[in-house]
Amino acid sequence: MATTQFDGNQLIAQLEGRTCPSCADGRLERGRYKGNEAVVCDTCETPRAQLW
């Protein structure tokens, strides 16, 4: 059985630049949230994904 290896950096790259689902004006950008690499809205600062 083949396994798929998940790369969190690929997830961040896919989310980066998308519109924020939490606010009307924001875009998702790579950043930090509580010390972790994350994708965060540039307007409302809501994290959409973070890597531990």
C-alpha positions as CSV (number, residue, x, y, z in Angstrom):
1,M,0.0,0.0,0.0
2,A,1.4,3.4,-1.0
3,T,1.4,6.2,1.5
4,T,1.1,9.9,0.8
5,Q,3.5,12.1,2.6
6,F,2.0,15.4,3.6
7,D,4.1,18.5,3.5
8,G,2.8,21.4,5.5
9,N,4.8,23.9,3.4
10,Q,2.8,22.8,0.4
11,L,-0.4,23.6,2.3
12,I,0.8,27.0,3.2
13,A,1.9,27.7,-0.4
14,Q,-1.6,26.7,-1.6
15,L,-3.4,28.9,0.8
16,E,-1.1,31.9,0.4
17,G,-2.7,34.7,-1.6
18,R,-6.3,33.5,-1.3
19,T,-9.0,35.7,0.0
20,C,-9.8,35.4,3.7
21,P,-13.0,33.5,4.5
22,S,-13.3,35.4,7.9
23,C,-13.4,39.0,6.6
24,A,-14.3,40.9,3.4
25,D,-11.0,42.7,2.7
26,G,-8.2,40.3,3.7
27,R,-5.8,38.1,1.9
28,L,-3.9,35.2,3.4
29,E,-0.2,35.5,3.7
30,R,2.6,33.5,5.2
31,G,3.5,34.6,8.7
32,R,3.7,33.4,12.3
33,Y,1.0,32.6,14.8
34,K,1.8,31.9,18.4
35,G,5.4,31.1,17.4
36,N,4.4,28.7,14.6
37,E,4.7,29.1,10.9
38,A,1.3,29.9,9.6
39,V,-1.0,31.4,7.0
40,V,-2.7,34.5,8.5
41,C,-5.1,37.1,7.2
42,D,-3.3,40.4,6.5
43,T,-6.4,42.4,7.7
44,C,-8.2,40.6,10.5
45,E,-5.1,38.5,11.5
46,T,-7.1,35.3,11.8
47,P,-4.9,32.2,11.3
48,R,-6.2,29.8,8.7
49,A,-3.5,27.1,9.1
50,Q,-0.4,26.7,11.3
51,L,2.4,24.1,11.5
52,W,3.7,22.7,14.7
